[in-house]
């Protein structure tokens, strides 16, 4: 029984896949880069504020996102690195890196939302300024920056999900540059030995060539 030859992909389907790949790639790059930038910016802003009771009265306290938790910023850096690495690997490697990107985004969202109600950082500051290890922050309030960081994490998550779904349609950086490098570096043949230069004759003999050209 003769084998059945698979039908070629219609040109319309191939063009549609290429268009989908380009669109998903553009959205993933924009989402990933913007998401990482938003997270890194948000973690440098003030997330909470309050007061501590000291001898002179109420002492104002503030905490930035990095004071509360370093997880969102660290995961944003990991996600950004994974976004770049997606184009350096193929097949199973690309799926693994895309999964890291998606998990980085999900972890950033979770850490930012947990930090939105955190009071431990300001409690520690209250204990330090008051000299009382049992002191806690008073008049505690939070800003919207933790939710901005969570939104940035959501963008990283979107980039990771797009890479998981459409990454097989994206180009691979490594193969392109390897082929270009191979074409740009043709092999150079050694120059023929000059019989008037003894050093050229010895080099030709070392290469196993006949320096006389016979």
Buried (B, 14 or more C-beta within 10 A) or exposed (E): EEEEEEEEEEEEEEEEBEEEBBEBBEBBBEBBBBBBBBBBBBBEBEBBBBBBBBEEEEBEBBBBBBBBBEBBBBBBBBBBBBBBBBBBBBEEEBBBBBBBBBBBBBBBBBBBBBBBEBBBBBBBBBBEBBEEEEBBBBEBEBBEBBBBBBBBBBBBBBBBBBBBEBBBBBEBBEEEEEEEEEEEEEEEEEEEBEEEEEEBBEBBEEEEBEBEEE
